[in-house]
């Protein structure tokens, strides 16, 4: 079998795309590594283990606020196994802040996105190696924040990082799509979208002796300690009056809060902390900052009744120096709610 050409696709998948690796896996028996024509090699950027063909810009939901430093993890991939160690150079294309022409088309929804001004972002490395016989680099190219303060110069909800393969020691950079774009949200969200497969592996549980609890309008016989006793049949609840209420945790010493896991009481909508607002304090509760609303997806089953969900809430990056945490239940969110309750609440930090 003769291979006349090898198609390489320069593209970037960042959320929810399915693999389309067919057409890229060359049969090693048909195309032995030592017989690969180096002039046919194409180098391009991808995420994960599979290349993707997308013609529209995909947004990466990484906020600029308390996000982790890495906004995107890219791999360099070749269109066929490397006949020898192949060094691939990449670059981050930027525009000066005053160059208004520095925009790219956003095909989803129309409009334009500004390219990040010079100095906002950086790459973790400008050179990676694809080892002999491999299709993809072991080392990732990380797109990282360099100067978040400069983002004030960028208008709009999102801005774009422009990453490009510029040179290879064997073969050539892919020119099918030219440059790969990473679009980054400017929004200051701190909680990741719900992930049913989320894990607290690698995190340290904050034990009960390191914090105290309080509430506003709590029910005396459903005290706060019920949420930390390891018993799902007991719960911490607010009273039955239609008014604002909250659960509050006060840490003995500031912590770098990384995640929390809530186990809701098996009951109806009116007895759940179904929707709440997250507030954090770094000065012992003197001032609070809201980080938006979060919610649970509660469903009713005719056989089992109301679900008893357990959900892990992950922060994009550890919230540093947290002294107090408050889960607020404003009346306006759910005016028909009464005994708002939590069966169990676990807190985790990043050591």
N, C-alpha and C positions, 0 to 999 in steps of 0.2 A: 504494500500500500504506500502510495506516495503522498506526502503532505506538501501541498503547493503553497499554502499560506496558513497563518495562524492568527485568528482574530483575538485582539486584546481590547478589553473595555476599560476605560478609565472612568470610574464611577465610585460613588460613596454611598453606602446604605447606613442609616443611623437609627431608624426605628421600624420595626415590624415588617420587614420585607422577607419574602420567602426565598430560599436558595434557588439559584439557577446555575448550578455549577456544570451542568451538562455542556459539552462543547469545549471545556477547559481541561478535563482530565484526559490526557493523552495516554494511550496504552504503551507502557514501557517496553513491551515485547515488540511492538510495531515500530516504535521510535526510540531506540536505545539512546541513552544519554550522550554517549560519545559520538553519535551520528547527528545530533541536533545541529542545524545550521545556525550559528550565532547571529547571523543577520536577520533571522526571523524572530528572535526574542524581542518581546515587548515588555516593558516594565510599567506598572500602574499601581494606584493606591486602592486599598479596599479595607473593610472592617471585618473582624472575625476571621473565619476560615474560607469564606466563599466570596467570589466577585459578584457584583450585581449590575444589571443594566437598567439604569433609570435615566429618564430624559428630563425629569423635573427635580428641582432643588428640594431636598428633604431637610427638615429642621431638626436639630438636636436640642432636646429640652433640658439644657443645662443653664441655670440662671447665673447671673453675675454676683449675686449677693453673698450668701454663705456657701457657695458652691465649692466643690473640691477644685484643686488647682488644674486638674486635667479636664478639658472640655471634650476631647475626642481622642480616641486611640486608633491609629491607622497602621496598616501593615503594607509593606511593599510586596507585590506579587508579580511573578513572571508568567508569561503565556505558555511556557513549557519548562520542564525541569532544567535547572542550571547545569551546563556542561562543565563548569568550574565555579569556584566562588565568584559571585557577581556583586560588585559594589554599586550601590544605587544612591545617587545624591538627590535630595529633595530640598525645596525652598518654600518659604512662606511669603507669598506676594502681598504687599500692602500698598496703600496709597497714603500720601500726606494728608493730614486732617483737613486741609483747606482745598483739596482737590474734589470738587463736587461731582466730577465725572466718574469717580470711583464707585460705581454701583453695578450690580448684576441683576438680571431679570429673575423675579420670583414667579414661576409659572403657576404655582398653586395659589389661586386667589388674585393673581395679577400684582402689579406694582413692582417697585424696585427695592433692593436691599443695599445698604451702605457697606462697603468693604472696610474692615477694621483699620483705623489709622495706624501708621507706623508706630511701634512701641507698645501697643496694647497687648499683642500676643507674641508668642515665641514657640519654637519647636524644641523638643527635648534633645533632638539630634538632627544633623543635616546629612547623615550618611548611615546607611545600614547595609548589611551583607546578607545575600541569599546564598546559602551554602550549596556546594555541589550536590546535585541530585534533588534539591528541594525546589518547591514552587514558591514558597513564601518566606519572608524574613522572620527569624525568631524574635528579633528586637522590634519593638513597636516605635512608631513615631508619634509622640504625644503633642497635641496642640494645647498649649498652656497659657494661662494669663500671665502677663508680664507687668502691666500697669493698669489696674482696674480704674484708677482715678481718671484716666484719659477717656473713659467711655462717656463722660459727659459731653465729649465732642461729637458723639455719634447720635444721630437722630433716629427715631423709629423704635419699634418693638424688638427687632432683631438686627444683628449685624453679622457680617460674613467673614470667615477666614478662607483665604484662597491658597490651597496647597498644590504643589506641582512637582512632578518628577522631572529633573532637568538634565541628568547625565547618568549613564550606566557604563561600567567597565566592559561589558559585553552586551551586544544588542543595542537597542535604542529605546528611548521613552515612548510610551504610547501617545499617539496624537488623535485617537478616535474622538475623545471628548475634551482633550486639552487639559483643563484644570479641574481638580476636585474641590468642591465647596463644602464648608461646614458652616451652617447658620446657627448662631447662638442667641438664646433668648436674653433680653435685658431684664426680665422680670425677677423680682427678688423673692422667689418661692424658696422655701427651705425643705419641704417634705417631698420626697419622691412620689410619683404616682403609685397607687397600690399595686403590689406585686404578690400574687398568691404564693409564690415560691420564695419569698423573702426569707432570709435567715439571719440569726444573730450570732452565727459562728464568727469567732474572732473578736467579739465584743465582750466586755466584762459587765456582769450584772451589778447594779448598785444596790447593795443590801440595805434593809430597812433601818439599820442602826445609823445610817449616814444621812437620814432626812426625817423631817416631821411632816405631818399633813394637817390641812385645815380646809374649811369649806365655807361657802356663803349659803345660808338656808339649808343646811344639812339636817337630816332626820336623826334624832338622838339615838334611836334603836337600830339604825343602819350606819354605824360610824365609819370613819375613813379607814381604820385599821382592817376592816373587812376586805378591802381591796388588796391587802398584802399578806393575807393569812394562808394562801395556797389552797383555799377551799372555794370552788366555783359556786357552791350553793349559798354562800353568804355574799353580801354586796354592800357597796357604799352608795348611798342614795341621797338625793335632795328632797326637800319637802314637796307637798302636793299643791302649792299655791302657784298661780300663773305669774311668774316674775323671773327676772334674771337670777342665775345661780352659777356657782362654779366649784370645781375641785381644785385644790392647790397643794403643791409639793414644795417644801422649803428645805434646801440642801444645807447641811452643816458647813460644808466648804464648797467653793465653786467647782463645778464639774464640766467636762467637755461632753455634753449630751449627744449621743450618736443615734439612738433609736428608742422607741418604747413599744411595748406589746400590750394591747388591751384585749380583755376577754369580757364580752358583754353578757349581761344577764339574759337568760332565755325567757323572753316575755314579748309583749306587744310593742308596737311603735311608741306608744305613750309612756313606756317605762324604760326607754333606751337613751343613751347618749348617742343618738343616731347622727346628729350633726352638731358640731361644736367649733369654737374658735380657739386657736392655739396662741397663747401669750407667754412670753418669756421675759425674765428680768435678770439683770446682771448686777443689781445694786441692792439685793435683799428685799425686793418687792416695793421699793420706793417709786420706781417708774417701770412701766410695762410697755413692751412692743408687741403688736399683733403681727402674726405671720400667716394670717388668712384662715380660711375655714377648711375643715376636713369632715369626712362623713363615712359611715358604714353602710353597706348595701344589705339591708335586712329584707328577708323574704319569708313568706308564710307557706308552709306545706301542710296539706290536709291530714297527712298521716303523722308527721312529727311535730307539727305546730311551728312556732316561731324559731328561726335559726338562732344558734348560740355561737356567733362568729368570734374567731380569734384573728386579729389582724396585727401585723407588725408594721409600724410606721417608721420609715427610714428617713433620716436627714441626708441631704446631698453631701454634706460634710459635717463633722462634729460642730455643734454649737458651743463655742468656747466660753468658759467663765460663767456658766448659767448658775444662778443662785436660787431661782424660783421658777416654777412651771405652773401654769394655770390652764385648765380646760374649762372654757367659759360656755355656758348655755344661755345665750340671749333669748329672751321671750320672743322677740321678733322672728327668730329662726323657725320656731315651731310653737305657736301660741297654744296648741292643744296638749302639749306635753305636761306631765305631772311628775311622778317620782322618777326623775332621771337617775340612772344607776350604772355602776361598773362592777362587774364580778371580781375581776383581777386586773391589776396594772403592774407591769414590770418595766423598769428603767435600765438603760444600758449606756455605758460610756466607752470611749475609745482610748485604750491605754497605749 
